[in-house]
Every structure is written in structure tokens, then in C-alpha cells.
């Protein structure tokens, strides 16, 4: 189960202000490409399941992820999540053109997926890019995101934690103390992608 605090920033100004505030703890910035797949009859989406292939910094790393429906309440998201790093990121690019080849991967994720949902074919849903700044702060790893869709950009601060209520309070105090506007995220990046929204 992935548990994370998710706070939405209203625009690039707030994002830049927070980036400068977190700069002393900056660890890395990653360019992520996110691609999504489903059965031809939307078998996964109908069960609130998301299959994602994410590339980091072009072809430095490729990660296959299966996520259950995320429940977002007051800026805290909870969802089941299983991840596998693929051995050859560059070779994984072929799945973007031949999605059904994913089903032949020697992967626990794909074996379970095919058996559970009876999938014999996959189709690509497309995807979006994300620039993620990873920073350490108060012993936590914070992720400052700028997510780019064809219809606009979203800005968000995320952090995985076993103590979401406590961390949320600390982050709210940080933002309020610096006059940085924010709100609780109301939906996932994937939901915005599917619905072509910026919520």
C-alpha cells in the first residue's frame, strides 16, 4: 500500500518559490515519461486498475507499475502498488509500439494481470511527462512535480510516508509560513490524463 501526502500548487510561481525553499535539500531532478496500457475493452480501467510504464531521464531506468484505485481524502492518497524495474530500459521502448508484448514479459506483474483479467491483448492509452525534483526535508523525501499534459500543466508536492497526517501538518505549516498558496490534491495524475482535466 502506497500512502502519500499530495498538495496541489496553483501555478509556476508557487512551484518556483517552493523549489527555492527546498533547494538546500535538493538531491536530484528526474525527467519522467509515463505511458499507460489497458485491454481493448478497458478491462483494467473498469476495475480501477492502472498499468504504467515509466521511463526516467530518457532510458536510464524503466519501471513497470500496477496500481489499484487511489483514494484521496484531505490531501492524503492511499493505493495498492506493485513495481518492477525492467532490466533494459532502452529495449522497453518497444512496448510503446507493441503493447501486447508486455504480456510475454517474465514478470510477476504481467503474469498476475493476464490471469486475473483474462487479457490476451494490450493497447496503449498514451501518456504524459513529469519533471520531479527530489529533496530531503526534516528526514523525509519530498517530490516536487511539474506535470505536463497537452492541455496544460499541474504542480504538486508529494511525499510517501507511514505518518501522513503528521507530515501533512508539517508541510502545511512550512507553506503557510512562507506564504506559498496550496490546496489538497483532489484527483490523481492518471485521472487528469484520462479525463483531460487539470483538477
LOFI-248678 format. One record per residue: residue in three letters; x, y, z of N, C-alpha, C in turn; residue number from 1. Coordinates in pm, 1 decimal, always signed. Layout:
<recs>
   code         nX         nY         nZ        caX        caY        caZ         cX         cY         cZ   pos
    ala          X          Y          Z          X          Y          Z          X          Y          Z   NUM
...
</recs>
This chain:
<recs>
   code         nX         nY         nZ        caX        caY        caZ         cX         cY         cZ   pos
    unk      +83.4     -119.7       +0.0       +0.0       +0.0       +0.0      +87.1     +125.0       +0.0     1
    unk      +67.2     +209.5      -99.7     +138.1     +337.3     -106.4      +52.2     +442.8      -36.4     2
    unk     +112.2     +511.7      +59.3      +44.0     +620.4     +129.5     +126.9     +746.1     +109.7     3
    unk      +64.5     +851.5      +60.1     +140.4     +972.7      +34.3      +56.8    +1097.5      +60.6     4
    unk     +127.6    +1203.1      +98.6      +67.9    +1335.7     +109.3      +76.8    +1399.7      -28.0     5
    unk      -34.3    +1461.2      -72.8      -38.3    +1521.6     -205.7     -100.1    +1661.5     -193.7     6
    unk      -16.2    +1762.5     -212.7      -61.0    +1901.2     -204.9      -45.7    +1967.4     -341.6     7
    unk     -151.2    +2032.1     -387.0     -151.7    +2097.5     -517.9     -106.7    +2242.3     -504.5     8
    unk      -20.6    +2283.6     -595.3      +25.0    +2422.1     -601.8      -47.3    +2490.2     -717.9     9
    unk      -86.4    +2616.8     -702.3     -174.3    +2678.6     -802.4     -108.4    +2713.6     -934.4    10
    unk      +25.2    +2723.6     -938.7      +87.6    +2762.2    -1064.0     +238.5    +2763.7    -1055.7    11
    unk     +303.9    +2807.4    -1163.3     +450.7    +2803.3    -1169.2     +518.6    +2892.7    -1066.3    12
    unk     +453.2    +3001.4    -1026.2     +515.6    +3090.0     -927.8     +530.4    +3019.6     -792.7    13
    unk     +424.9    +2956.1     -747.0     +429.8    +2883.1     -620.2     +528.0    +2766.3     -629.2    14
    unk     +530.4    +2700.9     -742.4     +623.2    +2589.9     -763.6     +767.5    +2638.2     -753.2    15
    unk     +798.0    +2750.6     -817.6     +933.4    +2803.6     -814.0     +971.3    +2849.7     -673.9    16
    unk     +877.0    +2910.9     -604.0     +902.9    +2957.3     -467.3     +935.4    +2839.3     -375.7    17
    unk     +860.0    +2731.0     -390.5     +884.0    +2613.1     -307.8    +1014.8    +2544.9     -347.6    18
    unk    +1046.0    +2543.3     -476.2    +1172.4    +2484.3     -522.4    +1290.7    +2557.1     -459.9    19
    unk    +1282.9    +2688.5     -453.4    +1391.3    +2765.8     -392.6    +1401.0    +2738.2     -243.0    20
    unk    +1287.2    +2723.0     -178.5    +1285.3    +2695.5      -34.9    +1347.5    +2558.6       -4.0    21
    unk    +1322.2    +2461.4      -91.3    +1371.4    +2324.7      -68.8    +1510.7    +2301.2     -127.8    22
    unk    +1564.8    +2400.7     -197.5    +1692.7    +2384.7     -268.3    +1806.9    +2331.4     -181.8    23
    unk    +1818.3    +2372.1      -53.3    +1929.8    +2318.1      +26.8    +1927.7    +2165.8      +40.5    24
    unk    +1808.7    +2105.8      +26.7    +1799.4    +1960.5      +38.5    +1783.5    +1889.3      -95.2    25
    unk    +1805.1    +1962.8     -205.1    +1785.2    +1903.5     -337.6    +1879.7    +1785.5     -359.6    26
    unk    +1825.0    +1673.7     -401.3    +1902.5    +1552.2     -426.4    +1919.1    +1526.5     -575.8    27
    unk    +1808.7    +1536.2     -650.6    +1812.6    +1507.7     -793.6    +1686.2    +1560.1     -859.1    28
    unk    +1695.0    +1584.4     -989.1    +1577.9    +1616.3    -1070.4    +1569.3    +1512.1    -1180.7    29
    unk    +1452.6    +1450.6    -1191.9    +1432.5    +1345.1    -1290.9    +1325.9    +1387.4    -1390.8    30
    unk    +1354.3    +1358.3    -1517.9    +1253.5    +1375.2    -1622.7    +1186.8    +1239.5    -1643.5    31
    unk    +1057.9    +1235.5    -1616.7     +984.0    +1110.1    -1625.3     +888.0    +1113.0    -1744.8    32
    unk     +882.0    +1000.6    -1815.7     +781.9     +980.7    -1920.8     +691.9     +866.7    -1873.9    33
    unk     +562.8     +892.7    -1867.4     +466.5     +796.4    -1815.8     +373.3     +751.1    -1928.3    34
    unk     +364.4     +618.6    -1947.2     +278.1     +562.5    -2050.1     +186.0     +459.2    -1985.4    35
    unk      +62.5     +450.5    -2036.3      -39.0     +366.8    -1973.4      -98.7     +269.9    -2074.7    36
    unk     -141.1     +153.8    -2021.3     -191.8      +47.1    -2106.4     -318.7      -11.3    -2045.4    37
    unk     -403.1      -67.1    -2133.7     -525.2     -132.6    -2088.6     -560.8     -239.3    -2191.2    38
    unk     -658.7     -320.4    -2158.0     -710.3     -414.3    -2256.2     -795.9     -339.6    -2357.5    39
    unk     -822.8     -399.9    -2472.1     -902.9     -332.8    -2574.8    -1043.8     -299.7    -2528.8    40
    unk    -1093.5     -371.5    -2429.2    -1226.1     -343.6    -2374.4    -1221.4     -266.0    -2244.2    41
    unk    -1106.6     -201.3    -2217.5    -1086.0     -123.5    -2093.5    -1108.7     -210.6    -1969.5    42
    unk    -1057.1     -333.5    -1979.3    -1076.0     -428.6    -1869.7    -1013.6     -380.6    -1738.9    43
    unk     -899.0     -312.2    -1746.2     -832.0     -266.2    -1623.9     -901.2     -143.0    -1567.0    44
    unk     -930.5      -46.5    -1652.9     -994.0      +76.5    -1606.6    -1128.0      +48.1    -1540.0    45
    unk    -1200.6      -50.3    -1591.3    -1331.7      -82.6    -1533.6    -1318.4     -136.4    -1391.9    46
    unk    -1199.2     -187.7    -1358.6    -1173.0     -238.9    -1223.5    -1088.3     -141.4    -1141.9    47
    unk    -1071.7      -19.4    -1193.8     -993.3      +85.0    -1126.1     -847.8      +42.6    -1106.9    48
    unk     -794.1      -27.5    -1207.7     -655.8      -72.5    -1204.9     -578.1       +3.6    -1312.5    49
    unk     -456.5      +44.5    -1280.4     -374.1     +122.4    -1373.3     -242.6      +48.2    -1397.8    50
    unk     -208.9      +29.1    -1524.8      -81.7      -30.6    -1563.9       +2.1      +78.7    -1629.6    51
    unk     +118.0     +107.9    -1569.3     +201.9     +218.6    -1615.3     +344.1     +171.1    -1642.5    52
    unk     +402.4     +225.6    -1748.5     +544.3     +208.3    -1776.6     +608.0     +346.8    -1771.5    53
    unk     +704.1     +363.9    -1680.7     +767.3     +494.8    -1660.7     +915.5     +487.1    -1696.6    54
    unk     +958.0     +582.0    -1777.9    +1099.1     +596.1    -1813.0    +1158.0     +714.8    -1737.8    55
    unk    +1278.0     +695.7    -1684.8    +1348.8     +800.4    -1611.7    +1464.3     +852.9    -1695.7    56
    unk    +1469.0     +985.8    -1711.8    +1584.0    +1050.2    -1775.6    +1619.3     +981.7    -1906.5    57
    unk    +1524.0     +982.5    -1997.2    +1533.7     +914.9    -2125.8    +1529.5     +763.3    -2102.8    58
    unk    +1643.3     +694.7    -2109.2    +1641.8     +548.7    -2095.1    +1732.5     +501.2    -1982.3    59
    unk    +1747.7     +582.8    -1877.3    +1832.2     +539.0    -1765.8    +1765.8     +430.8    -1682.1    60
    unk    +1633.8     +436.0    -1675.3    +1562.1     +334.8    -1597.3    +1419.6     +325.4    -1649.8    61
    unk    +1363.0     +204.9    -1647.7    +1223.0     +183.3    -1684.3    +1157.3     +101.3    -1573.8    62
    unk    +1043.2     +148.6    -1525.9     +973.8      +83.6    -1415.0     +829.6      +53.3    -1455.8    63
    unk     +792.5      -72.2    -1439.8     +655.7     -115.9    -1465.7     +579.5     -114.2    -1333.5    64
    unk     +461.7      -52.9    -1333.0     +385.6      -36.1    -1209.2     +240.9      -75.4    -1230.1    65
    unk     +188.1     -147.4    -1131.9      +45.4     -179.6    -1127.9      -12.6     -113.7    -1003.3    66
    unk     -110.9      -27.3    -1024.9     -169.7      +46.6     -913.4     -318.5      +18.3     -905.4    67
    unk     -366.6       +6.3     -781.0     -509.2       -1.9     -758.6     -567.9     +137.4     -750.3    68
    unk     -697.9     +145.8     -731.5     -764.2     +276.3     -726.3     -710.5     +358.8     -609.5    69
    unk     -671.5     +481.3     -638.2     -623.4     +568.9     -532.3     -742.1     +639.2     -466.6    70
    unk     -744.3     +633.1     -334.6     -844.5     +705.3     -257.9     -777.8     +828.4     -199.5    71
    unk     -826.0     +946.6     -238.1     -768.5    +1073.1     -195.2     -864.9    +1144.4     -101.5    72
    unk     -821.6    +1165.0      +22.1     -904.2    +1234.7     +120.3     -817.9    +1337.6     +191.9    73
    unk     -855.2    +1464.5     +182.5     -785.2    +1572.8     +252.7     -634.9    +1570.8     +227.0    74
    unk     -598.3    +1551.5     +100.3     -457.8    +1559.2      +63.7     -375.6    +1436.5      +97.3    75
    unk     -440.4    +1327.5     +134.3     -369.6    +1202.3     +163.3     -423.9    +1093.7      +70.1    76
    unk     -333.9    +1036.3      -10.4     -373.3     +933.6     -105.7     -327.3     +796.4      -60.3    77
    unk     -413.1     +698.9      -80.4     -379.7     +560.0      -48.3     -416.4     +472.3     -167.0    78
    unk     -323.4     +386.1     -208.2     -348.7     +295.6     -320.4     -254.7     +176.9     -310.9    79
    unk     -302.2      +60.6     -354.6     -212.6      -54.2     -364.7     -118.4      -29.9     -481.6    80
    unk       +6.0      -76.1     -467.9     +104.8      -51.3     -573.0     +210.2     -160.4     -571.9    81
    unk     +240.3     -212.6     -692.2     +348.1     -309.1     -711.1     +435.4     -257.5     -824.6    82
    unk     +568.2     -258.5     -804.1     +660.2     -207.2     -904.9     +767.4     -310.2     -938.5    83
    unk     +811.6     -306.9    -1064.1     +923.9     -388.8    -1108.4    +1012.0     -303.8    -1199.7    84
    unk    +1142.6     -303.3    -1172.5    +1237.1     -235.9    -1261.6    +1270.0     -331.1    -1376.3    85
    unk    +1253.4     -284.1    -1499.7    +1283.7     -368.1    -1615.4    +1434.0     -366.1    -1643.1    86
    unk    +1490.8     -477.7    -1687.1    +1636.9     -487.9    -1697.5    +1699.1     -400.9    -1805.6    87
    unk    +1624.3     -369.8    -1911.9    +1680.9     -292.2    -2023.0    +1581.9     -182.4    -2060.0    88
    unk    +1609.0      -60.9    -2012.2    +1514.8      +49.2    -2032.7    +1499.7      +82.7    -2180.7    89
    unk    +1610.4      +86.5    -2253.7    +1602.5     +121.2    -2395.5    +1518.4      +18.9    -2472.0    90
    unk    +1537.5     -108.3    -2440.4    +1460.5     -213.2    -2508.7    +1312.2     -205.2    -2473.9    91
    unk    +1281.2     -153.3    -2355.8    +1141.1     -143.1    -2313.1    +1062.0      -44.2    -2397.5    92
    unk    +1131.3      +39.7    -2474.0    +1062.0     +134.1    -2562.0     +975.1      +62.1    -2665.8    93
    unk    +1009.9      -62.4    -2695.4     +933.2     -134.6    -2796.9     +788.3     -155.4    -2754.0    94
    unk     +764.5     -157.1    -2622.2     +628.6     -179.8    -2573.1     +535.4      -64.3    -2608.8    95
    unk     +592.7      +52.3    -2637.4     +509.4     +166.5    -2674.9     +447.2     +143.9    -2812.6    96
    unk     +518.7      +70.9    -2898.5     +466.9      +40.2    -3032.3     +396.4      -94.8    -3036.9    97
    unk     +441.7     -186.7    -2950.9     +383.5     -321.5    -2946.6     +339.4     -352.9    -2803.9    98
    unk     +232.8     -291.0    -2756.4     +192.9     -305.3    -2615.3     +167.8     -449.5    -2572.6    99
    unk     +114.2     -530.5    -2660.5      +80.1     -667.9    -2621.9     +202.4     -751.4    -2588.3   100
    unk     +320.5     -707.2    -2634.0     +442.4     -779.8    -2598.5     +470.0     -774.4    -2448.4   101
    unk     +410.2     -678.6    -2380.0     +423.0     -674.9    -2233.5     +372.2     -803.8    -2169.9   102
    unk     +271.1     -864.0    -2231.7     +211.1     -984.4    -2173.7     +307.6    -1101.8    -2172.0   103
    unk     +412.3    -1096.1    -2254.8     +509.9    -1205.3    -2261.2     +628.6    -1183.0    -2168.4   104
    unk     +630.0    -1071.2    -2097.6     +740.2    -1044.3    -2005.8     +745.8    -1148.6    -1894.7   105
    unk     +866.1    -1193.6    -1855.5     +877.8    -1280.4    -1737.4     +865.1    -1195.5    -1611.6   106
    unk     +743.2    -1151.5    -1586.0     +715.9    -1051.8    -1482.7     +600.6    -1098.5    -1395.3   107
    unk     +617.7    -1088.5    -1263.6     +508.2    -1123.9    -1172.3     +387.2    -1035.5    -1195.7   108
    unk     +412.1     -907.5    -1225.0     +300.9     -815.7    -1250.7     +220.0     -863.0    -1371.4   109
    unk     +288.2     -892.5    -1480.8     +216.7     -927.0    -1602.7     +151.2    -1064.0    -1594.1   110
    unk     +217.7    -1158.0    -1528.0     +155.8    -1290.3    -1512.8      +25.7    -1279.4    -1434.8   111
    unk      +29.8    -1208.4    -1324.0      -89.8    -1193.1    -1242.4     -199.3    -1116.2    -1314.0   112
    unk     -158.3    -1016.9    -1391.8     -254.3     -933.8    -1464.0     -327.5    -1014.1    -1570.2   113
    unk     -252.0    -1089.3    -1648.4     -312.5    -1167.5    -1755.9     -408.2    -1272.1    -1700.9   114
    unk     -367.5    -1336.5    -1590.4     -451.7    -1441.7    -1533.0     -578.0    -1382.8    -1470.5   115
    unk     -562.3    -1274.8    -1396.2     -675.8    -1219.4    -1321.9     -781.1    -1157.4    -1413.8   116
    unk     -735.4    -1091.6    -1521.3     -829.9    -1019.2    -1606.6     -848.5    -1083.3    -1743.7   117
    unk     -786.0    -1197.8    -1765.0     -804.0    -1269.3    -1890.5     -758.3    -1191.6    -2012.2   118
    unk     -650.8    -1114.9    -1996.6     -603.4    -1030.8    -2105.9     -518.5    -1111.1    -2203.6   119
    unk     -550.6    -1099.4    -2331.2     -466.8    -1157.5    -2436.3     -410.7    -1049.3    -2526.8   120
    unk     -447.5     -926.3    -2498.5     -402.9     -812.9    -2580.7     -400.2     -687.5    -2494.3   121
    unk     -307.0     -598.0    -2524.6     -300.0     -468.1    -2459.0     -297.1     -358.2    -2564.3   122
    unk     -352.0     -243.9    -2528.9     -346.0     -126.0    -2616.0     -284.0      -11.3    -2536.1   123
    unk     -221.4      +80.1    -2608.5     -160.9     +196.9    -2543.6     -264.9     +306.9    -2528.4   124
    unk     -264.3     +370.7    -2411.0     -353.8     +483.9    -2386.3     -282.4     +616.8    -2406.0   125
    unk     -150.7     +612.0    -2432.0      -72.5     +735.1    -2440.3      -14.2     +768.5    -2304.4   126
    unk      +22.3     +895.0    -2285.0      +82.4     +930.2    -2156.9     +114.4    +1077.6    -2145.1   127
    unk     +198.3    +1109.5    -2047.1     +236.1    +1247.7    -2019.5     +374.2    +1250.1    -1956.1   128
    unk     +434.2    +1367.8    -1950.8     +567.1    +1382.1    -1892.1     +559.2    +1454.2    -1757.8   129
    unk     +662.4    +1432.2    -1677.5     +666.7    +1491.7    -1544.6     +811.4    +1523.9    -1508.8   130
    unk     +834.0    +1644.4    -1460.3     +964.9    +1681.8    -1407.6     +956.9    +1676.1    -1255.4   131
    unk    +1038.6    +1590.8    -1194.5    +1031.2    +1567.2    -1048.7    +1161.7    +1606.9     -980.8   132
    unk    +1151.1    +1700.6     -887.7    +1264.7    +1738.8     -804.5    +1252.9    +1663.7     -671.9   133
    unk    +1353.1    +1583.9     -640.7    +1356.0    +1511.4     -513.8    +1440.7    +1589.9     -414.2   134
    unk    +1383.9    +1611.4     -297.0    +1453.0    +1688.2     -193.0    +1435.8    +1618.6      -58.5   135
    unk    +1536.8    +1628.9      +24.9    +1522.3    +1581.9     +162.6    +1486.0    +1700.4     +250.3   136
    unk    +1395.5    +1674.9     +344.2    +1348.9    +1780.5     +435.0    +1299.3    +1714.5     +563.1   137
    unk    +1359.3    +1752.7     +674.4    +1317.4    +1700.8     +805.4    +1315.0    +1548.1     +809.4   138
    unk    +1406.5    +1485.3     +736.1    +1413.1    +1339.4     +735.1    +1320.6    +1272.6     +635.1   139
    unk    +1241.9    +1351.2     +561.0    +1151.3    +1297.7     +459.9    +1206.7    +1324.6     +320.1   140
    unk    +1164.6    +1242.8     +224.6    +1193.7    +1270.0      +84.8    +1070.4    +1332.8      +22.2   141
    unk    +1084.3    +1456.8      -22.3     +974.6    +1528.2      -86.1     +993.9    +1525.4     -236.8   142
    unk     +882.7    +1520.5     -310.1     +885.8    +1518.5     -455.9     +804.2    +1636.6     -507.3   143
    unk     +873.7    +1729.0     -572.9     +809.4    +1848.1     -627.1     +791.8    +1826.9     -777.1   144
    unk     +666.3    +1818.8     -820.2     +634.4    +1778.5     -956.9     +580.6    +1893.0    -1040.5   145
    unk     +619.6    +1893.0    -1167.7     +557.1    +1975.9    -1270.9     +515.0    +1879.2    -1381.0   146
    unk     +385.1    +1854.2    -1392.1     +331.8    +1753.2    -1482.7     +273.4    +1820.5    -1605.7   147
    unk     +320.0    +1779.6    -1723.2     +280.3    +1844.3    -1847.6     +187.9    +1753.6    -1928.8   148
    unk      +65.9    +1804.4    -1951.0      -31.0    +1739.9    -2039.1      -44.1    +1824.5    -2166.4   149
    unk      -97.7    +1768.4    -2274.0     -119.4    +1850.3    -2393.2     -209.9    +1970.5    -2367.3   150
    unk     -293.7    +1963.1    -2262.4     -389.4    +2070.9    -2235.6     -349.1    +2160.6    -2117.0   151
    unk     -227.9    +2140.1    -2063.2     -185.0    +2228.1    -1954.6      -88.7    +2160.3    -1859.7   152
    unk      -50.9    +2233.2    -1755.9      +49.1    +2184.9    -1660.7       -6.7    +2191.3    -1518.8   153
    unk      +27.7    +2091.0    -1440.0      -11.1    +2085.7    -1298.6     +113.7    +2082.2    -1212.0   154
    unk     +104.4    +2141.1    -1092.1     +216.2    +2146.9     -998.7     +171.9    +2086.0     -865.7   155
    unk     +260.3    +2002.8     -809.1     +219.4    +1925.6     -692.3     +340.2    +1891.6     -606.6   156
    unk     +317.0    +1885.3     -476.6     +416.7    +1837.7     -381.6     +366.9    +1705.1     -325.9   157
    unk     +451.2    +1601.3     -335.5     +414.5    +1468.6     -287.5     +520.9    +1416.3     -192.7   158
    unk     +479.2    +1328.3     -102.7     +574.3    +1262.1      -14.0     +512.4    +1133.2      +38.1   159
    unk     +582.9    +1022.0      +19.1     +538.1     +895.4      +75.5     +578.0     +889.9     +222.0   160
    unk     +488.7     +837.4     +305.9     +514.5     +833.3     +448.9     +420.5     +735.9     +518.4   161
    unk     +465.8     +682.8     +631.8     +380.3     +599.4     +715.8     +301.6     +683.9     +815.3   162
    unk     +331.6     +813.8     +820.2     +263.8     +905.0     +913.1     +208.3    +1024.4     +835.8   163
    unk     +109.4    +1001.2     +749.2      +66.0    +1106.3     +657.0       +4.1    +1228.4     +726.2   164
    unk      -74.0    +1206.1     +830.7     -137.8    +1320.6     +896.9      -33.3    +1412.6     +959.9   165
    unk      +67.5    +1352.1    +1021.8     +172.4    +1431.6    +1085.0     +252.5    +1509.5     +980.0   166
    unk     +291.6    +1442.3     +872.0     +369.7    +1509.1     +768.5     +287.0    +1616.5     +698.4   167
    unk     +161.4    +1587.7     +673.5      +75.9    +1688.6     +610.1      +73.3    +1815.9     +693.0   168
    unk      +60.4    +1801.7     +823.7      +58.8    +1918.3     +911.7     +189.6    +1995.5     +905.4   169
    unk     +301.7    +1923.7     +900.5     +432.1    +1989.9     +894.1     +449.1    +2064.2     +761.3   170
    unk     +404.1    +2002.7     +652.9     +417.0    +2067.4     +522.2     +324.4    +2188.2     +511.4   171
    unk     +206.0    +2177.0     +566.9     +115.2    +2291.3     +565.3     +173.8    +2408.2     +644.5   172
    unk     +235.4    +2378.0     +756.9     +297.7    +2484.0     +836.8     +412.5    +2548.8     +759.4   173
    unk     +490.4    +2468.3     +687.0     +600.0    +2520.8     +606.2     +547.2    +2615.1     +498.3   174
    unk     +446.2    +2570.2     +425.9     +392.0    +2650.1     +315.6     +324.5    +2777.1     +367.0   175
    unk     +246.5    +2763.3     +472.1     +178.1    +2879.8     +528.2     +278.0    +2981.3     +582.1   176
    unk     +384.4    +2931.1     +643.1     +485.6    +3020.1     +699.5     +559.6    +3100.3     +594.4   177
    unk     +564.1    +3046.4     +473.2     +632.7    +3115.7     +362.9     +535.1    +3186.7     +269.3   178
    unk     +407.8    +3180.2     +301.5     +307.9    +3245.1     +217.5     +290.4    +3179.6      +81.9   179
    unk     +316.0    +3048.4      +74.4     +302.4    +2976.3      -51.8     +162.1    +2914.8      -57.9   180
    unk      +80.4    +2955.6     -155.0      -55.7    +2901.7     -162.0      -55.7    +2754.7     -203.6   181
    unk     -155.2    +2680.7     -156.5     -168.0    +2538.9     -189.5     -311.2    +2495.2     -163.5   182
    unk     -343.2    +2376.1     -207.1     -470.2    +2312.5     -174.3     -446.5    +2162.5     -169.2   183
    unk     -544.1    +2088.0     -121.6     -531.5    +1942.5     -121.8     -557.8    +1890.6     -263.7   184
    unk     -473.2    +1800.8     -309.9     -497.0    +1738.6     -439.8     -628.1    +1660.5     -434.1   185
    unk     -705.4    +1672.5     -539.0     -838.9    +1610.5     -540.6     -847.1    +1488.0     -630.7   186
    unk     -748.0    +1471.0     -717.4     -750.5    +1357.2     -807.4     -607.8    +1320.4     -846.2   187
    unk     -590.4    +1203.6     -902.8     -456.8    +1155.8     -939.0     -412.8    +1213.1    -1073.1   188
    unk     -283.8    +1205.1    -1100.6     -231.7    +1247.1    -1231.0     -295.8    +1165.6    -1342.9   189
    unk     -314.1    +1035.6    -1318.7     -373.2     +949.4    -1420.6     -517.5     +989.8    -1449.0   190
    unk     -594.2    +1019.3    -1344.4     -733.7    +1060.1    -1365.1     -741.7    +1188.5    -1446.3   191
    unk     -650.8    +1282.1    -1420.2     -647.3    +1403.7    -1501.4     -613.0    +1372.4    -1646.4   192
    unk     -526.0    +1275.3    -1665.5     -488.3    +1235.4    -1800.2     -607.3    +1173.7    -1874.5   193
    unk     -674.4    +1080.7    -1810.6     -787.2    +1011.2    -1874.6     -902.6    +1106.9    -1903.0   194
    unk     -928.5    +1197.5    -1807.5    -1043.3    +1286.8    -1819.0    -1011.1    +1419.4    -1887.4   195
    unk     -880.9    +1438.0    -1922.6     -835.3    +1563.9    -1984.2     -874.4    +1685.5    -1900.5   196
    unk     -840.6    +1674.5    -1771.9     -871.1    +1782.4    -1677.9     -742.0    +1831.3    -1612.6   197
    unk     -754.9    +1936.6    -1533.4     -644.2    +1990.8    -1453.3     -696.4    +2015.8    -1312.2   198
    unk     -751.5    +1912.7    -1252.3     -814.2    +1925.4    -1119.5     -712.7    +1903.4    -1007.9   199
</recs>
